[in-house]
Amino acid sequence: NPDAWDRQINDILGLDFPYFASAGNHDFDAWEYYQEKLYARLNRTDAECTGDLGVKSSCKYKGIFFILSGVGTIGINHKSYIVKELVNDDSVWKICSWHKNQRLMQVGGKRDEVGWEPYEECRKHGAIIATGHQHSYSRTHLMSNFETQNIASTSNTLQIERGKTFAFVSALGGKRIYPQNNELAANPWWAAVYTPAQNASYGALFCTFHVDGIKNKAYCYFKDIDGNIPDEFYIISNVK
């Protein structure tokens, strides 16, 4: 229901709040109407976006460059688009956003639906990878390869650079919380996991950039509606 979805955002955050989205499987049947709402909101902000919004698009907002991709859900030729956009951007902060996952990049019942190439191309350029789909929260350590699951560091201050970044699943903002696959959750590349096995409630990952007036420093934390903070960490971006 695109109207109810947009009305909820407006009622809580306001008409002009900069809100962006990547197309997901539950949006697919009504995507053109969701996209209309997103374009209308974009026109009320000072963000700059190009492309097919939420499918093959890139945006700049307050020093952050982010790609909104429908890879695994809608559209084609996503890898070439991601590569082109990342090569042509020199921002300190880069984020790749898409909805679905690879099986090993979530801790529930999802299968391979994206392919490793988008993960790897974003890693090569030092872009943070933001996903959803599996209704839980999980965050990797700093990774030097997603396809082979190579861990670069287990520090809770993630020093991202070209070739090293992290991925997260933040998908506790909607309907239902999905159970944990214990085998997947035990994999060593997870820095944090929050599912019913940890008594998870609904919540989201929040990140503040330019912390302490430092352009390349960020602080992130996952917070649920009961006030619990099961994960918090710092990021230093050494992307050049």
Disulfide bonds with the S-S distance in Angstrom:
Cys49-Cys59 2.08
Cys96-Cys122 2.14
Cys207-Cys220 2.09
